[in-house]
Amino acid sequence: MKFEKIEFLKKALKEDIGRGDLARFIVVGQSSAIIKAKQNGILSGVEYIKYINEIADIDVEFFYNDLDEIKEGDIICELKGSSKDLLSCERTILDILQHSSGIATNAKKYVELTKNKIKILDTRKTRPLLRTFEKYSSKNGGVTNHRMGLDDCLMLKDTHLALFENITQAVKKARKNIPFTTKIEVECETYEQVVEAMCNQVEIIMCDNMSEDEIKKVVEYRNKFAKQTLIEVSGNITLETTPKYIDLGIDAISSGSIIHQATFLDFSMKMK
């Protein structure tokens, strides 16, 4: 929502400007600037920066949109307005574009490996208070968002299951207490756990750190006895390991490294 993005910008600027940019005592007048890409990648962050005029005396014209491929040397946008505001907002604007574009660019690399055969999912391994922003960024790279939080799907992980006698007991208790529309996903480390979870008709199985042979067995069982269940593979998934899972018959791969291993895409702002 527009309101959330404006609030995000306000907090980001407050963090950097503090009690006031000291340059305000020496800078006057109006000026303009451009932001230029110094690397190839996927642009992201436009949906945030386009609202900078709501809180600063700056008008911005973007020449590219979120999801666009950009190349080194491309001029991303032009900014016009108060020289004071341009200089005060420079670092925040660049940080948002660089951070978001870095995640989108990394996400795109994962998606390209799949050849549209399966979905790539991000995770909740995001920086505190930046989840919405970082998941927006990975989505701009073509990734499908996994859970936004603990309230939109019940995932029974090993830490949950340790508190119950077995998966069946945990799922039955969940079915009695969670909303009717809520899906249940169970994290499984063994084939036997998968069978028990599927017998309880859970919507999603996560194969956690399973070997390729184990995953093939899981897929074979699902295809015979639980066709409605989706299979997700997770655990130390990287760009290097992703290809080996593509043709196993699973539905999705989830990886925290899409976000937490992404690096800033390089941009610079030049005053005109």
Buried (B, 14 or more C-beta within 10 A) or exposed (E): EEEEBBEBBEEBBEEEBEEEBEEBEEBEEEBBBBBBBEBEBBBBBBBBBBBBBEBBBBEBEBBBEBBBEBEEEBEBBBBBBBBBBBBBBBBBBBBBBBBBBBBBBBBBBBBEBBEEEBBBBBBBBBEEEBBBBBBBBBBBBBBBBBBBEEEEBBBBEEEBBEEBEEBEEBBEEBBEEEEEEBBBBBBBBEBEBBBBBBEBEBBBBBBBEBEEEBBBBBBEBBEEEBEEBBBBBBBEBEBEEBEEBBEBBBBBBBBBBBBBBBEBBBBEBEEE
